[in-house]
Amino acid sequence: MKKWLMTLSMAAAMVSSVAVAGGDAAAGKAKSAMCAGCHMADGNSVNGMWPKIAGQHESYLIKQLQDFKAGGRVDPTMQPMAAGLSEDDMANLAAFYSSQALKTGEADPALVEKGKEIFMAGNAASGVAACSSCHAPNGVGNPAANFPALQGQHADYTVKQLKDFRAGNRANDAGKMMQNVAAKMTDEEIAAVSSYIQGLN
């Protein structure tokens, strides 16, 4: 537990390196036409493999765009999209999408109990930390520490991200926090918690 808290403190300290939010939402809306094909006009994507970004924290959106542009986060679709964005573009897009209302989904009733258990308490036996400790019990995240909002996110997308963290295919998490958590999760735990998150609101 002490090691986990130290990692959490280190991650919070690293937030200062992320661009400060404060973009122009109107300018972001104008720029967002290029994003709407996947994320839809309001940031509520309808394809389960493309994330909902409506209501996401500005600082988190900016960091992801910066990481895609710099190659710290690898995705064949997002890297070319981010390549031509300026810092102002990123801030403006983040301001626009964070101002949009999130549309949540529904959890699979068969997975709710197990998913809630992992989200709220983790798995002490295997060392899986509770998702709620960083992302809040209602999944709204922690913008001060740059921990993203999870509530309502597509289960398919969350499954892919957790498996990518587990495999080391995604490595843009501060202090390898998510990689270390996902490394201890089973496929069944990932499926259950991802479904629970999809219905969380």
Stockholm file with secondary structure:
# STOCKHOLM 1.0

chainA/1-201         MKKWLMTLSMAAAMVSSVAVAGGDAAAGKAKSAMCAGCHMADGNSVNGMWPKIAGQHESYLIKQLQDFKAGGRVDPTMQPMAAGLSEDDMANLAAFYSSQALKTGEADPALVEKGKEIFMAGNAASGVAACSSCHAPNGVGNPAANFPALQGQHADYTVKQLKDFRAGNRANDAGKMMQNVAAKMTDEEIAAVSSYIQGLN
#=GR chainA/1-201 SS CHHHHHHHHHHHHHGGGSCCCCCCHHHHHHHGGGTHHHHCTTSCCSSTTSCCCTTCCHHHHHHHHHHHHHTSSCCTTHHHHHHTCCHHHHHHHHHHHHTSCCCCCCCCTTTHHHHHHHHHHCBTTTTBCCTHHHHCTTSCCBGGGTBCCCTTCCHHHHHHHHHHHHHTSCCCSGGGHHHHHHTTCCHHHHHHHHHHHHHCC
#=GC SS_cons         CHHHHHHHHHHHHHGGGSCCCCCCHHHHHHHGGGTHHHHCTTSCCSSTTSCCCTTCCHHHHHHHHHHHHHTSSCCTTHHHHHHTCCHHHHHHHHHHHHTSCCCCCCCCTTTHHHHHHHHHHCBTTTTBCCTHHHHCTTSCCBGGGTBCCCTTCCHHHHHHHHHHHHHTSCCCSGGGHHHHHHTTCCHHHHHHHHHHHHHCC
//
